[in-house]
Structure formats: C-alpha cells, structure tokens
C-alpha cells in the first residue's frame, strides 16, 4: 500500500488492484475526505485505522461504489474509467441488514443469485460458506431474526464472499463478536488473505498488527501514516519501558507520585495509563533507563508487579498519529 505523504515499504512486487488518487468527499460544508491517495496490491491484507469521524466509512463506501467522490478517482485494475466495480468487491458493512424472515441459507442463495450465480451454484456456495464461517447447516435453516449479533456478523461475512470477490472490504468485522468468535473470524481472515485482497477497518489495533501486511491511518480525512506494516513499525520504532504495580488504590497513588519525581536523560517521557496502575516510559537508552528505574524502585520499595522492556506498537504509532499537530 502506498499512501500520500508517507513512505511505502520496500519490496512491493504484487500488482496493484486498486489505486485511489486525490479522493475528496464533502457533505455540504463538511469535508469528510481531503485528497486521499493510496494503492492496494493483490493478495495483501490492509488495515484502515482512525478515530471516530476520521472518514473511514466514507472511504469504504466510495471504494465499494456506494458513494461518489466529490473529486479525485478510484481505479480498479481491469475496469475502464467509470466502470462499475461492485462485481469485483465483497462488502460487509459495520451494521449489516438482513431479511429476518429468511433463513441464513435462503439469504445466501438470494445474495448469490443477485450476484449472477445460478440457483444451483448459489445453493452450493451458500452451504460451503455457512460451514466456513462457523454457522453450519442447522443454523443455516434458522430464521435470521433469531440470530445473535455475532451470528449475523458471520452471515454478513459469508454473503460478502459468495461471489468470490477479488477485493473483500470489511467495516469493523469483529465488532459484534465475543472473544472466541473474534478469534475464529481472525483465523478465517488469515485464510482469506491467501485467496483475495482484504481491506478492513477496525478499532482493535492488536488485530490489525497481527493480521495485516499494510496499514492506513486516517485523521480528519487525510492519511497521516501509511505503508507496509513492517516499514511503518521500523520508521517509528523506539524502546519503551512499561512498569505495572500490584492491584489496589494505595499502590496506584504511590506510583503516580513516584513517576512524577523521576528525571533522567535516558527517559524521554513518562505517561500514566488510563487504568492507573501502569506507567509507560519512552526512553532514549533502554539499558540506562532500566538501571535507573530499578534503582529508584529499590529506594522507594514500590510494590511493582511487572517491569518490561519492548518497542513501540501499532497502538503507540496510532496514538501519536491522531494526537499529533
């Protein structure tokens, strides 16, 4: 994925399947997208990240042909300018809509026939996909009105795949799932990215870091970070020390007071995390910072449970990108 105002990772050899150039979208006086440009390459999984209101859903709707950009263009390989890309795309919106009186199997057959499949082919594909997304024949015979939110999410994923799209676009695909269901869908997405190009938006940053080859971070309608995941991590890589105290309000209060008194050239910054019992230190020298912190901990006898040295994560990069100037 190559994005405006960003560095793409080296080694991109796969052919481009989608190219967006200077895409902008306004709703009256509100500019939801402002000159977005990027490339999606075949056989790769890309994460679309951003805070609420950043323009993610607007961008996904433009890519899937549900909205037209105010300016700029999106080009799909093999389509003439202005061609309809919907036959190439499988789309799962964040809140998929269904006919509650249909069964899951009936809905998939209906979706397949809408995509141009024969009745027999749609039925066979539907049966296979019900099993693949973890619903199975018994659930497929039930009316959708009786499905849980997670079951509806799985059915939505199945309908997005029924016509074997070249690009699978997913808006918050695991938002309605419990931890077990989320893990199952993540494993399914890991399989799918071997078969088709995947673009999905999510607020669960560890999922994106685990699964995706490429990343786009949107903020106020602009791409502020974009490129291959490894290149982005390398560009922002910095040592981080995490200190966690034992549970309990007294330990948390002591931690807050203790970290406020720290001062050493090896420590660039320290931030008390929202949970209150954890401090993250961005450091210039991990060894010096560790020695200093261990000495201060010994002096204070602070009841700490964990002292860990690592590096900036995608969550750190995201936070810096969306909170920066």
ChimeraX attribute file (.defattr): number of C-alpha atoms within 10 A of each C-alpha:
attribute: neighborCount
match mode: 1-to-1
recipient: residues
	/A:1	26
	/A:2	22
	/A:3	24
	/A:4	19
	/A:5	13
	/A:6	15
	/A:7	16
	/A:8	23
	/A:9	18
	/A:10	10
	/A:11	7
	/A:12	12
	/A:13	8
	/A:14	11
	/A:15	12
	/A:16	16
	/A:17	17
	/A:18	20
	/A:19	19
	/A:20	19
	/A:21	18
	/A:22	16
	/A:23	22
	/A:24	23
	/A:25	23
	/A:26	14
	/A:27	9
	/A:28	7
	/A:29	6
	/A:30	8
	/A:31	14
	/A:32	21
	/A:33	26
	/A:34	19
	/A:35	16
	/A:36	22
	/A:37	21
	/A:38	22
	/A:39	20
	/A:40	24
	/A:41	22
	/A:42	21
	/A:43	20
	/A:44	21
	/A:45	26
	/A:46	28
	/A:47	25
	/A:48	25
	/A:49	25
	/A:50	25
	/A:51	16
	/A:52	12
	/A:53	13
	/A:54	20
	/A:55	22
	/A:56	25
	/A:57	19
	/A:58	20
	/A:59	23
	/A:60	21
	/A:61	17
	/A:62	17
	/A:63	24
	/A:64	21
	/A:65	15
	/A:66	12
	/A:67	13
	/A:68	18
	/A:69	20
	/A:70	14
	/A:71	14
	/A:72	16
	/A:73	20
	/A:74	22
	/A:75	19
	/A:76	21
	/A:77	12
	/A:78	10
	/A:79	11
	/A:80	10
	/A:81	11
	/A:82	10
	/A:83	11
	/A:84	12
	/A:85	18
	/A:86	15
	/A:87	14
	/A:88	16
	/A:89	21
	/A:90	23
	/A:91	25
	/A:92	24
	/A:93	18
	/A:94	18
	/A:95	15
	/A:96	13
	/A:97	11
	/A:98	15
	/A:99	12
	/A:100	14
	/A:101	13
	/A:102	17
	/A:103	20
	/A:104	33
	/A:105	27
	/A:106	20
	/A:107	22
	/A:108	28
	/A:109	25
	/A:110	18
	/A:111	20
	/A:112	26
	/A:113	18
	/A:114	12
	/A:115	14
	/A:116	12
	/A:117	17
	/A:118	13
	/A:119	13
	/A:120	12
	/A:121	16
	/A:122	24
	/A:123	20
	/A:124	16
	/A:125	22
	/A:126	29
	/A:127	20
	/A:128	15
	/A:129	22
	/A:130	23
	/A:131	15
	/A:132	14
	/A:133	19
	/A:134	17
	/A:135	19
	/A:136	16
	/A:137	15
	/A:138	11
	/A:139	18
	/A:140	21
	/A:141	14
	/A:142	17
	/A:143	17
	/A:144	22
	/A:145	14
	/A:146	13
	/A:147	16
	/A:148	12
	/A:149	14
	/A:150	17
	/A:151	20
	/A:152	22
	/A:153	26
	/A:154	25
	/A:155	28
	/A:156	26
	/A:157	25
	/A:158	27
	/A:159	24
	/A:160	23
	/A:161	25
	/A:162	24
	/A:163	23
	/A:164	17
	/A:165	19
	/A:166	18
	/A:167	31
	/A:168	24
	/A:169	25
	/A:170	24
	/A:171	21
	/A:172	19
	/A:173	24
	/A:174	24
	/A:175	16
	/A:176	18
	/A:177	19
	/A:178	12
	/A:179	10
	/A:180	9
	/A:181	18
	/A:182	17
	/A:183	14
	/A:184	16
	/A:185	21
	/A:186	18
	/A:187	12
	/A:188	14
	/A:189	20
	/A:190	16
	/A:191	11
	/A:192	17
	/A:193	21
	/A:194	13
	/A:195	16
	/A:196	19
	/A:197	22
	/A:198	28
	/A:199	23
	/A:200	22
	/A:201	25
	/A:202	21
	/A:203	17
	/A:204	13
	/A:205	16
	/A:206	12
	/A:207	15
	/A:208	24
	/A:209	19
	/A:210	12
	/A:211	17
	/A:212	22
	/A:213	20
	/A:214	26
	/A:215	29
	/A:216	28
	/A:217	24
	/A:218	26
	/A:219	24
	/A:220	18
	/A:221	23
	/A:222	22
	/A:223	26
	/A:224	20
	/A:225	22
	/A:226	27
	/A:227	25
	/A:228	24
	/A:229	24
	/A:230	17
	/A:231	18
	/A:232	21
	/A:233	18
	/A:234	12
	/A:235	12
	/A:236	14
	/A:237	17
	/A:238	16
	/A:239	16
	/A:240	24
	/A:241	21
	/A:242	17
	/A:243	19
	/A:244	20
	/A:245	19
	/A:246	15
	/A:247	13
	/A:248	10
	/A:249	11
	/A:250	10
	/A:251	17
	/A:252	23
	/A:253	12
	/A:254	15
	/A:255	23
	/A:256	16
	/A:257	10
	/A:258	14
	/A:259	18
	/A:260	11
	/A:261	7
	/A:262	13
	/A:263	12
	/A:264	12
	/A:265	11
	/A:266	17
	/A:267	21
	/A:268	14
	/A:269	15
	/A:270	18
	/A:271	15
	/A:272	17
	/A:273	11
	/A:274	8
	/A:275	8
	/A:276	18
	/A:277	22
	/A:278	22
	/A:279	22
	/A:280	19
	/A:281	22
	/A:282	22
	/A:283	23
	/A:284	16
	/A:285	15
	/A:286	20
	/A:287	13
	/A:288	14
	/A:289	23
	/A:290	18
	/A:291	11
	/A:292	16
	/A:293	19
	/A:294	12
	/A:295	12
	/A:296	15
	/A:297	14
	/A:298	10
	/A:299	9
	/A:300	12
	/A:301	9
	/A:302	16
	/A:303	17
	/A:304	17
	/A:305	12
	/A:306	11
	/A:307	16
	/A:308	12
	/A:309	16
	/A:310	13
	/A:311	18
	/A:312	16
	/A:313	17
	/A:314	20
	/A:315	15
	/A:316	15
	/A:317	17
	/A:318	21
	/A:319	13
	/A:320	12
	/A:321	17
	/A:322	17
	/A:323	8
	/A:324	9
	/A:325	5
